[in-house]
């Protein structure tokens, strides 16, 4: 497993996660903000650029791994998040079902390295290339790629490049893909303009919360932006601190991103795709959900009583169970 650096997990365990039989260069990492759960390890993948990309890894517990051959799952977060957002609930849940799970932190997010002299973490193409490099070198079977919010746009770009002739030569093939409260293929401009004309107060709140990063210092605004009203305030405060510390640079330069959109269409989508949204999503509205589903000619799934951060929300099980049902059909 060239290009992978393994850090001491928290809590410390005697058995180290081995992702492949290839030799890996190992070194210790500085203590991370997010404290790992039992069975999880933090690893650092060395990209071709020389920068390190954090991944939180959780493989199935003993006795579960041999039950069938479920595909590995690779998770890609959105803005202000990192690998930890999947490690909280979904990695234990899906590894318990036999899936080998990998949650990535894109560059300048979480514990990943920060590109020098850059005003953003990278372009859409760069993020796709980094995800593809990780899958190519660290994942032994075609995975299901799962993206949330802007991470969903990265997954869409990955699919487009793979399906438009670059798959066999450049991008590793996928077993499937899941878009969770994803930014539509046209970007977030349509969402912004709809809010401005139909929900001006919400538009101001979204702008303050995300563009001005006001969510980081306001508990009510953070809760309204990402979570259900039923979420415990102490839990929201914990996630708020993690989000505040996760993003060293903006995930994208939005002007450059919008200039590269929409994501190119896929002539014939051979990859099974689940498009999932949430009824109480403050960021991606139902029209955005249906735009994405229509683009890929699939029927969307809308989770009732769940907010934007589906994997962290008080009803996080709804999204996990929906994906589990879909994975059974996939296999």
C-alpha positions in Angstrom: 0.0 0.0 0.0 2.3 2.6 -1.2 1.5 6.2 -0.3 -0.2 5.4 3.0 1.0 6.7 6.4 -0.6 5.2 9.4 -1.1 7.1 12.7 -1.7 5.8 16.2 -5.5 5.4 16.6 -7.4 6.7 19.6 -7.9 4.8 21.8 -4.6 3.0 21.2 -5.0 -0.6 20.1 -2.6 -3.4 19.7 -3.7 -4.5 16.3 -3.1 -2.0 13.4 -5.4 -1.9 10.5 -3.8 -3.4 7.4 -5.4 -2.2 4.1 -3.3 -4.3 1.7 -0.3 -6.6 1.6 1.9 -4.0 -0.1 4.5 -2.3 2.0 3.5 1.1 3.5 5.7 3.9 4.8 4.5 4.5 8.3 4.9 7.5 10.7 3.2 9.0 13.7 0.8 11.9 13.3 0.1 14.7 15.7 -2.9 14.2 17.9 -6.1 15.0 15.9 -9.1 17.0 17.0 -11.6 14.2 16.6 -11.2 11.3 19.0 -11.7 8.0 17.1 -14.1 5.3 18.2 -13.3 1.7 18.9 -12.2 -0.1 15.8 -11.3 3.1 13.9 -7.8 4.1 12.7 -6.5 7.4 11.2 -4.3 7.0 8.1 -2.6 9.5 5.9 -2.5 8.8 2.1 0.4 10.4 0.2 -0.9 12.0 -2.9 1.2 12.4 -6.1 1.6 16.1 -5.1 3.4 15.0 -1.9 0.6 16.3 0.3 -1.1 13.9 2.8 -4.8 13.2 2.8 -6.4 12.0 6.0 -8.7 9.0 6.0 -10.5 7.4 9.0 -10.8 3.7 8.4 -13.0 1.1 10.0 -13.2 -2.5 8.8 -15.8 -5.0 9.8 -15.4 -6.6 13.3 -14.1 -10.2 13.5 -16.8 -12.7 12.4 -18.6 -10.2 10.2 -16.1 -9.6 7.5 -16.5 -13.1 6.1 -20.3 -12.9 5.6 -20.6 -12.3 1.9 -18.6 -9.8 0.0 -20.2 -6.4 0.4 -18.4 -3.6 -1.5 -16.1 -1.2 0.3 -17.6 2.3 1.0 -15.7 5.5 0.4 -17.2 8.7 2.0 -16.6 12.3 0.7 -17.7 15.2 2.9 -18.9 18.7 2.0 -17.8 22.2 3.1 -16.8 22.8 6.8 -16.7 19.0 7.4 -14.1 16.3 7.3 -13.7 12.5 7.7 -15.0 12.7 11.3 -18.5 13.5 10.2 -18.9 9.9 8.8 -16.9 8.4 11.7 -19.4 9.5 14.3 -22.3 7.2 13.3 -22.1 5.8 9.8 -18.7 4.1 9.9 -19.6 2.0 12.9 -23.1 1.3 11.4 -21.8 0.1 7.9 -18.7 -1.7 9.1 -21.0 -3.7 11.4 -22.8 -4.8 8.2 -19.6 -6.1 6.7 -18.4 -3.1 4.7 -14.8 -1.9 4.8 -15.3 1.9 5.3 -13.0 4.7 4.3 -13.9 8.4 5.2 -11.7 10.9 3.5 -10.7 14.5 4.5 -10.2 16.6 1.4 -7.1 18.8 1.4 -7.1 21.7 3.9 -9.9 19.9 5.7 -9.7 17.9 8.9 -6.1 16.7 9.5 -5.2 16.7 5.8 -2.3 18.9 4.6 -3.0 22.4 3.4 -1.7 23.4 -0.1 0.7 26.3 0.1 -0.1 29.6 -1.5 -3.6 28.7 -2.4 -6.8 30.5 -1.5 -8.9 27.3 -1.7 -8.5 23.6 -1.1 -8.6 22.8 -4.8 -10.6 22.7 -8.0 -13.3 20.1 -8.7 -10.9 18.2 -10.9 -8.2 18.2 -8.3 -10.5 16.8 -5.6 -11.7 14.1 -8.0 -8.1 13.2 -8.9 -7.2 12.9 -5.2 -10.2 10.7 -4.4 -9.4 8.6 -7.4 -5.7 8.2 -6.3 -6.8 7.0 -2.9 -9.2 4.5 -4.3 -6.7 3.3 -6.8 -3.9 2.7 -4.3 -5.7 1.9 -1.0 -9.1 0.1 -1.9 -8.8 -3.4 -3.1 -12.3 -3.7 -4.7 -14.5 -1.3 -6.7 -16.2 0.7 -3.9 -19.5 2.6 -3.5 -18.6 6.3 -3.5 -20.8 8.3 -1.1 -20.8 12.1 -1.2 -22.6 14.7 1.0 -23.4 18.3 -0.1 -20.5 19.7 -2.1 -18.9 16.2 -1.7 -21.9 15.0 -3.8 -20.8 17.3 -6.6 -17.3 15.8 -6.4 -18.9 12.3 -6.8 -20.9 13.5 -9.8 -17.8 14.8 -11.4 -16.1 11.5 -10.7 -19.0 9.6 -12.4 -18.9 11.9 -15.4 -15.2 11.5 -16.0 -15.4 7.8 -15.5 -18.5 7.2 -17.7 -17.2 9.5 -20.5 -14.3 7.3 -21.4 -11.8 8.0 -18.7 -12.8 5.2 -16.4 -10.6 2.3 -17.5 -7.5 4.5 -18.2 -7.6 7.1 -15.4 -10.4 6.6 -12.8 -11.0 3.4 -10.8 -14.3 1.9 -11.5 -17.1 2.1 -8.9 -19.6 -0.5 -7.7 -22.2 2.3 -7.2 -22.6 5.9 -5.9 -24.8 7.7 -3.4 -25.5 11.4 -3.4 -26.6 12.7 0.0 -28.2 16.2 0.1 -26.0 16.9 -2.9 -25.4 20.2 -4.6 -27.1 19.8 -8.0 -25.0 19.2 -11.2 -25.5 22.9 -12.1 -24.0 24.0 -8.8 -25.5 26.0 -6.0 -26.5 29.2 -8.0 -30.0 28.0 -8.6 -30.5 27.3 -4.9 -29.2 30.8 -4.0 -31.5 32.6 -6.5 -34.6 30.6 -5.4 -33.9 31.5 -1.8 -33.5 35.2 -2.8 -36.9 35.3 -4.6 -38.9 32.9 -2.4 -37.3 33.0 1.0 -35.4 36.2 1.4 -34.9 35.8 5.2 -33.6 32.2 4.7 -31.3 33.6 1.9 -29.8 36.1 4.3 -29.3 33.4 7.0 -27.7 30.9 4.5 -25.4 33.7 3.3 -24.3 34.6 6.8 -24.1 31.1 8.0 -22.0 29.6 5.1 -20.4 32.4 3.1 -19.5 34.5 6.2 -19.0 31.3 8.3 -21.3 32.8 11.0 -22.5 29.3 11.9 -19.2 28.9 13.7 -20.1 31.4 16.4 -23.8 31.1 16.6 -25.4 28.0 18.1 -29.0 28.8 16.8 -27.7 29.5 13.3 -25.5 26.4 13.3 -28.4 24.3 14.4 -30.8 25.8 11.8 -28.3 25.4 9.0 -27.2 21.8 9.6 -29.4 20.0 12.1 -33.0 19.2 13.2 -34.6 21.2 16.0 -34.6 18.1 18.1 -30.8 17.9 18.2 -29.4 18.3 21.7 -27.6 21.7 22.1 -24.5 20.1 23.7 -24.1 17.8 20.7 -24.6 20.7 18.3 -21.9 22.7 20.1 -19.5 19.7 19.8 -20.1 19.4 16.1 -19.9 23.2 15.7 -16.4 23.2 17.2 -15.3 20.3 14.9 -16.7 22.2 11.9 -15.0 25.4 12.9 -11.6 23.6 13.2 -12.1 21.4 10.1 -11.9 23.9 7.3 -8.5 25.6 7.0 -9.4 26.9 3.4 -12.6 27.0 1.5 -13.3 23.8 -0.3 -13.7 25.6 -3.6 -13.2 29.0 -5.2 -16.9 29.3 -6.0 -16.3 31.6 -9.0 -14.0 29.1 -10.7 -16.2 26.2 -9.7 -19.4 27.8 -11.2 -17.4 28.5 -14.4 -16.7 24.8 -14.7 -20.3 23.7 -14.3 -22.7 22.1 -15.0 -21.2 18.6 -14.6 -21.1 17.0 -18.1 -24.0 14.7 -18.7 -23.5 10.9 -18.8 -24.5 9.3 -22.1 -25.3 6.0 -20.4 -24.9 5.7 -16.7 -23.8 2.1 -16.0 -23.2 2.8 -12.3 -26.1 2.3 -9.9 -27.0 5.6 -8.2 -29.0 6.6 -5.2 -30.0 10.2 -4.9 -31.2 11.0 -1.4 -32.3 14.2 0.2 -34.0 15.4 3.4 -37.3 17.2 4.0 -35.8 19.6 6.5 -32.7 20.5 4.6 -32.0 24.2 5.0 -29.3 24.3 2.3 -30.4 22.0 -0.6 -34.1 22.4 -1.2 -36.5 19.8 -2.7 -36.2 21.4 -6.2 -32.5 20.9 -6.0 -33.0 17.3 -5.0 -35.4 16.7 -7.9 -33.0 18.5 -10.3 -30.2 16.1 -9.4 -32.5 13.0 -9.7 -33.9 14.1 -13.1 -30.3 14.7 -14.4 -29.5 11.0 -13.7 -33.0 9.7 -14.6 -33.5 8.1 -11.1 -36.3 8.4 -8.6 -35.1 10.5 -5.6 -35.6 9.5 -1.9 -36.5 12.2 0.5 -36.1 11.5 4.2 -38.8 12.9 6.3 -37.9 14.8 9.5 -34.1 14.9 8.7 -31.9 18.0 8.2 -28.9 18.7 5.9 -26.3 16.8 8.0 -28.1 13.4 7.5 -25.1 11.4 8.9 -25.0 13.5 12.1 -28.6 14.4 12.7 -30.7 13.1 15.5 -32.4 10.8 13.0 -29.1 9.7 11.3 -30.4 6.0 11.3 -32.9 6.9 8.6 -30.3 7.7 6.0 -28.1 4.8 7.0 -31.0 2.3 6.7 -32.1 3.7 3.4 -28.6 3.2 2.0 -28.5 -0.3 3.5 -31.7 -1.3 1.7 -30.3 0.2 -1.6 -27.0 -1.7 -1.1 -29.0 -5.0 -0.8 -30.6 -4.3 -4.2 -27.2 -3.3 -5.6 -25.7 -6.7 -4.8 
